[in-house]
Amino acid sequence: QGPRSARRPPPPPAMALARGILGLTVLASMPSEVSGHGQAIIKLHDITDEYMQMIACALPLLVAGIISLIFVVVLRSKLKAKPVGADINVPKMDELARKVKSGSIAFLKEEYKYLVVYVFIWSIVVLVLFTIKPMKEGESTDGVRSAACLIVGALLSGLSGFIGMSVATDGNVRTTVACASGSLNDGLKVAFTAGAAMGFGVVGLAATGLAFLLIVMKPERNLLEAVQYTHSFGFGASSIALFARVAGGIYTKAADVGADLVGKVEAGIDEDDPHNPAVIADNVGDNVGDVAGMGADLFESYIGSLIGAATLGARSITLLAFPLWLGAAGLLASLIGYFFVSTKEKGDGWNTNLSALMFALEKGMYVANGLFLLFAAVIVILLFGPDSEAGWKMYACVALGLVSGMLIGKGTEYFTSFDYGPTISIKDRARTGPATVIIQGVGVGMVSTLLPTLILVAAIVICNELANEYGIALAAVGMLGTLAISLSTDAYGPVADNAGGLAEMTHQGPAVRAKTDSLDALGNTTAAMGKGFAVGSAVLTALSLLAAFKDEVTHHGQMPLSFDIADPILLAGSLLGAMLPFFFAALTMMSVGKAAAEMIEEVRRQFREVKNEHGVTLLEAIRIVTAKGAISERDDVEPDSDRCVLISTRSSVKEMIAPGLYAVLTPMIAGFLVGPRMVMGLLAGCIGSAAMLAIMMGNAGGAWDNSKKLCEKLQIKKTEQGKACVVGDTVGDPFKDTSGPSLDILLKLMAMVSLLIAPLMEGKADWEIWYVGAAILVICLMATLALIQQGILTWKDPLGVVDAAPSADKKVPASEPTVCTAPLRAAAHDPADAVREN
């Protein structure tokens, strides 16, 4: 293909001389140059058959992926052997766990119905596009290959989420039982086993799928063309990840906001009180959003980082093999690190030493990270030789990516943990009401962008100096190298959260609650750190995909393209890209608001109207429990939780359509209507804007959440100060669990779509194929009109309630609200009841 230096200004003479001596230019050198003319121990360039070269590159990753999946089977069998509620004479616990699992499966089935149609349509589009204009001239199978890769990517991404959700819903009840019948360490190991099944399942599927497709797509193609087909694989995975994150986030936060506002603030009951109709939906949401959604998200991040690095290195067999072998090494290191997770803490609830408990999880990660760096050094010696300066520069990029991810996680912990000043300041502002809580939380979120931005900027600049764009791609691979164990610690959080809910709903004793609270508090910290880690990895992955896109549209040199930021086309694209994350976040935030409004109304309705056979309403039962601390079976009332699950499912699946539509079509419109330079600007603007907004929203939401938990620790949660923090938490819920995480996928999905269509834009001048972009724009506008017609894009009240005063001739009893959405206090039977509620 010719050295990259022929397509860019030459390097300084000293650097050129050094590269000449080394016989290596990092991004585009011939195989013999990369190997250092015999310095490498394993000389892949000596393999004359390209198919065997690809097998040598992909086989370690394939084997590691299969081993990881076998380990998942072992973990699941180990988890299934643990005792359940019936084994400790609490069958109610199993019944509640079954409700959570059935609700989670029902949601995924409904979501996947829509996604099957989506994947089918895009498979046809990709089939037609790449049949008409194949990547390799004269080949008629490119369309079939690309469509097949897309389907496999979507299938494995959805499967990773389903496996994770299934294991998590099996693990929650077993974690509760382990805390009830054993020690805190027993509960930690059960919850972490469930999380590990999720983590190793996601990475195992990603590694196996990518390696398999690289080997299958190689016949009759060169190395670069075989890698290009995996762009469709990445697009399929990215699409499923976006919908899973958006729909799961809307689901969980609609239920969470409804449960918090009506249950905690209005009725004054605990978070997981079994009388709250939205509690089951809230627990289901933890699984479909924080497990299934997160699994699909990080599945896409992992393969995106490998695809970006492989695309940039595909002109050299050694540079192609390096990131794939690193992926295999990371899986092996994570597998060993799993066995180092344990704790000796007793579990005293909020009084537990969270730092010591956090170390129980972190020591497994530290072992995995240390082994990964060791294995990476061995790979450098094998592929480049012990004296290769270029090889060790690439190793430095990998190490820098790994360290950057850890530092970003620690920075996130500082801004979101209630042990530090930022979150404590939000609790202090709650003395003056919810407004100052929200103001302070937004400020904390904005300030929190400083540290991760500086870390990412330093990593990008240093890696670019060491190994150009390929070095940045390696940093992304390094950051995600031990994803299997870091995802295990992240997935552990929802399992522990559900376990605490089951303990409260089945009225377990304070000793059990202390253990589950300890695990839950740790889970909040790991979740916040995981979100910061996800943003950092998303930025580096998107940058590597951006570099790969630039390489794809320019590597043949048919049409010289200038990517100068002062270029009006590039600047216009960057402005459009900077706007998109705000528009996208607005759509998801308003979707949560609409779904939460329906949930709030349903919970209020059930509190007033749902009765048992003796005529006791749900709200009256709550008052009895509040006054006496217990309730007889005769007076107890069972809420209709299935109705709340249905509302969240219906709303979330409907509301996920618009964000997904604009995320996929925007880069296509920009690329085909204007040209590749517009796409470059679009992606650059989106990466910067989405990263800042995702960090701000994630950290502000985490700080609000933990300010509420700090009030619980200080036993002031039912005071006005505590309720102000609850209001802040309800604002932060969609920030940290819906809009923020979805932005990570937005920037990767847009980069992956651009990379997918890059061969169709290669060598095209601006406006050359404007008619294709115009057709896609018309389709986008028609879809927008349909969404408006269906009431998905609307400013109207989702409840259709018109607040109007009652007519003069109609008397409204004082005990009844004038509109159905009135807060519960308006329904008090007498002044004494209102006083007791307040």
Secondary structure, 3 states (H helix, E strand, C coil): CCCHHHHCCCCCHHHHHHHHHHCCCCCCCCHHHHCCCCCCCCCHHHCCCHHHHHHHHHHHHHHHHHHHHHHHHHHHHHHHCCCCHHHHCCHHHHHHHHHHHHHHHHHHHHHHHHHHHHHHHHHHHHHHHHHHCCCCCCCCCHHHHHHHHHHHHHHHHHHHHHHHHHHHHHHHHHHHHHHHHCCHHHHHHHHHHHHHHHHHHHHHHHHHHHHHHHHHHCCCCCHHHHHHHHHHHHHHHHHHHHHHHHHHHHHHHHHHHHHHHHHHHHCCCCCCCCCCCCHHHHHHHHHHHHHHHHHHHHHHHHHHHHHHHHHHHCCCHHHHHHHHHHHHHHHHHHHHHHCCCCCCCCCCHHHCCHHHHHHHHHHHHHHHHHHHHHHHHHHHHHHHCCCCHHHHHHHHHHHHHHHHHHHHHHHHHHHHCCCCHHHHHHHHHHHHCHHHHHHHHHHHHHHCCHHHHHHHHHHHHHHHHHHHHHHHHHHHHHHCCCHHHHHHHHHHHHHHHHHHHHHHHCCCCHHHHHHHHHHHHHHHHHHHHHHHHHHHHHHHHHHHHHHHHHHHHHCCCCCCCCCCCCCHHHHHHHHHHHHHHHHHHHHHHHHHHHHHHHHHHHHHHHHHHCECCCCCEHHHHHHHHHHHCCCCCCCCCCCCHHHHHHHHHHHHHHHCHHHHHHHHHHHHHHHHHCCHHHHHHHHHHHHHHHHHHHHHHHHHHHHHHHHHHHHHHCCCCCCHHHHHHHHHHHHHHHHHHHHHHHHHHHHHHHHHHHHHHHHHHCCCCCCCCHHHHHHHHHHHHHHHHHHHHCCCCCCCCCCCCCCCCCCCCCCCCCCCCCCCCCCHHHHCCCHHHHHHHC
